[in-house]
Amino acid sequence: MATLKDIEVAAAINILSALAFFVAFAILRLQPVNDRVYFPKWYLKGLRSSPLNCGAFAAKFINLDFKSYIRFLNWMPAALQMPEPELIDHAGLDSAVYLRIYLVGYDLKNHFPVALMDD
């Protein structure tokens, strides 16, 4: 049986891992070289062009606008308030499904609190 200390260590590892992956996602999605990975529908619709064709050499691969790193979460409130058909059109079905799963999990956490049981 796991002790409370074991659960605390596992929770700390999971929380730190989640934060590390979130920060990696936030940094990688801002890099111009990753545009086609994170915004493929915008390329297909012609709303975005390849950053590799213009600008300085370093700016093609690394985002040098440091203000964008501060406001990297600005897309979240807009995505959470966007109607589902508009979200599917803008970001894709996979993003809409991911947000639906996230929101259902958030609602379940509020309605079904987990009780710690000890033998």
C-alpha positions in Angstrom: 0.0 0.0 0.0 1.3 3.4 -0.9 2.0 5.8 1.9 1.0 9.4 1.9 4.6 10.4 1.2 4.7 8.1 -1.9 1.5 9.8 -3.2 3.0 13.2 -2.6 6.2 12.3 -4.5 4.2 10.9 -7.4 2.0 14.0 -7.5 5.0 16.3 -7.4 6.6 14.4 -10.3 3.4 14.5 -12.3 2.8 18.2 -11.7 6.4 19.1 -12.6 6.3 16.9 -15.7 3.0 18.6 -16.8 4.4 22.1 -16.2 7.6 21.2 -18.2 5.6 19.8 -21.2 3.3 22.9 -21.1 6.2 25.3 -21.1 7.9 23.3 -23.9 4.6 23.5 -25.9 4.3 27.2 -25.3 7.8 27.9 -26.4 7.8 25.6 -29.4 4.5 26.9 -30.8 5.9 30.5 -30.9 8.9 29.5 -33.0 8.5 30.3 -36.8 10.1 27.0 -37.9 7.2 25.2 -36.2 4.4 27.1 -37.8 3.3 24.3 -40.2 3.1 21.9 -37.2 0.9 24.2 -35.0 -1.1 26.1 -37.6 -1.6 23.7 -40.6 -5.1 24.9 -41.4 -3.9 28.5 -41.7 -1.4 27.4 -44.4 -4.0 25.5 -46.3 -6.4 28.5 -46.3 -3.6 30.8 -47.3 -3.8 32.9 -44.1 -0.1 32.3 -43.3 3.0 32.0 -45.4 6.2 30.3 -44.6 8.6 32.3 -42.4 11.5 30.5 -44.0 11.1 32.6 -47.1 11.7 36.1 -45.6 13.5 37.9 -42.9 16.9 37.5 -41.2 18.4 34.1 -40.9 17.9 33.8 -37.1 14.3 35.1 -37.3 13.4 32.2 -39.6 14.0 29.7 -36.8 13.8 31.6 -33.5 11.1 34.1 -32.4 13.0 37.2 -31.4 9.9 39.1 -30.2 10.2 38.6 -26.5 6.8 40.2 -25.7 5.1 37.2 -27.3 6.7 34.9 -24.7 5.0 37.0 -22.0 1.5 36.7 -23.5 1.7 33.1 -24.7 -1.5 32.1 -23.0 -3.7 34.8 -24.6 -5.3 32.3 -26.9 -6.8 30.2 -24.1 -9.7 32.4 -23.0 -10.7 33.0 -26.6 -10.6 29.3 -27.4 -12.7 28.4 -24.3 -15.4 30.9 -25.2 -15.5 30.1 -29.0 -18.6 28.2 -30.2 -17.7 24.6 -31.1 -18.3 24.9 -34.9 -16.2 28.0 -35.1 -13.4 26.3 -33.1 -13.5 23.3 -35.5 -13.2 25.6 -38.4 -10.5 27.7 -36.9 -8.3 25.0 -35.1 -9.6 21.6 -36.3 -11.6 18.8 -34.9 -8.8 17.4 -32.8 -8.5 20.7 -30.9 -12.3 20.8 -30.3 -12.3 17.2 -29.0 -9.3 18.0 -26.7 -11.0 21.0 -25.3 -14.2 19.0 -24.8 -12.3 16.3 -22.9 -10.6 18.9 -20.8 -13.8 20.7 -19.9 -15.6 17.4 -19.1 -12.7 16.5 -16.8 -12.9 19.9 -15.2 -16.6 19.5 -14.6 -16.2 16.0 -13.2 -13.6 17.2 -10.8 -16.0 19.7 -9.4 -19.0 17.3 -9.2 -17.3 14.2 -7.9 -14.7 15.0 -5.3 -12.2 12.2 -4.7 -12.3 10.9 -1.2 -9.0 9.5 0.2 -9.6 6.1 1.7 -7.3 4.5 4.2 -7.5 0.8 5.3 
